[in-house]
Amino acid sequence: MDTGIFSLLAIFITVMLFMFQRTEKKRRRLALLLMLVFAELIRRYTWYRGVHVEAWAALATAAFLNGLFWLFIGRYNPVASSDEIKVMGLDD
């Protein structure tokens, strides 16, 4: 197993899953569309380079890390709607 490719794929997939997890409900469809586009690019890369084992291991690692993040942080700090966010120090 090539650890360099595994690391890059794991980081990329983790960031994709994290961004989808922390997207507000109104924007989930757009985030899913972007995630599917990038997932297709990753799929084509793995077929071209023949790094299927690294890709599956990276996907499992990314899912595990995102699950841990959700378990310890995301569950207690849900994503707020952009309508509810208030900026401190803004005079309007």
C-alpha positions in Angstrom: 0.0 0.0 0.0 1.3 3.4 -1.0 1.0 5.5 2.2 1.4 8.8 0.3 -1.6 8.2 -1.9 -3.5 6.8 1.0 -2.8 10.0 3.0 -3.8 12.3 0.3 -7.0 10.4 -0.5 -7.9 10.2 3.2 -7.4 13.9 3.7 -9.4 14.8 0.6 -12.3 12.4 1.4 -12.3 13.5 5.1 -12.6 17.2 4.1 -15.4 16.4 1.6 -17.4 14.4 4.2 -16.7 17.1 6.9 -18.0 19.9 4.7 -21.1 17.9 3.9 -21.7 17.1 7.5 -21.3 20.8 8.6 -23.4 22.2 5.8 -26.7 23.8 6.8 -29.9 22.1 5.8 -30.8 24.6 3.0 -27.5 24.0 1.2 -27.3 20.2 1.5 -28.4 19.6 -2.1 -25.7 21.8 -3.5 -23.1 20.3 -1.2 -24.2 16.8 -2.3 -23.8 17.7 -5.9 -20.3 19.1 -5.4 -19.4 16.1 -3.3 -20.6 13.7 -6.1 -18.5 15.6 -8.7 -15.4 15.3 -6.5 -16.2 11.7 -5.8 -16.3 11.0 -9.5 -12.9 12.6 -9.9 -11.5 10.4 -7.1 -13.0 7.3 -8.6 -11.5 8.1 -12.0 -8.1 8.7 -10.4 -8.2 5.4 -8.5 -9.1 3.5 -11.7 -6.4 5.3 -13.7 -3.6 4.7 -11.1 -4.9 1.3 -9.9 -4.9 2.2 -6.2 -8.2 0.6 -5.2 -6.9 -0.7 -1.9 -5.7 2.7 -0.9 -9.0 4.3 -1.9 -11.1 1.9 0.1 -8.9 2.3 3.1 -9.0 6.1 2.8 -12.8 6.0 2.6 -13.0 3.8 5.7 -10.6 6.1 7.6 -12.4 9.2 6.5 -15.8 7.8 7.6 -14.3 6.7 10.9 -12.8 10.2 11.6 -16.0 12.0 10.6 -18.0 9.7 12.8 -15.7 10.5 15.7 -16.0 14.2 15.0 -19.8 13.9 14.9 -19.8 11.8 18.1 -17.7 14.2 20.2 -18.4 17.6 18.7 -21.1 17.7 16.0 -23.8 16.1 18.0 -23.6 18.8 20.7 -23.0 21.7 18.4 -25.4 21.4 15.5 -25.1 23.6 12.4 -26.9 26.9 12.8 -29.0 28.3 10.0 -27.5 31.4 8.2 -30.6 33.3 9.3 -29.8 32.8 13.0 -26.2 33.8 12.9 -25.6 37.2 14.5 -22.4 39.2 14.1 -21.1 40.8 17.2 -20.2 44.5 16.9 -22.3 45.1 13.8 -24.5 48.2 14.1 -27.6 47.5 12.2 
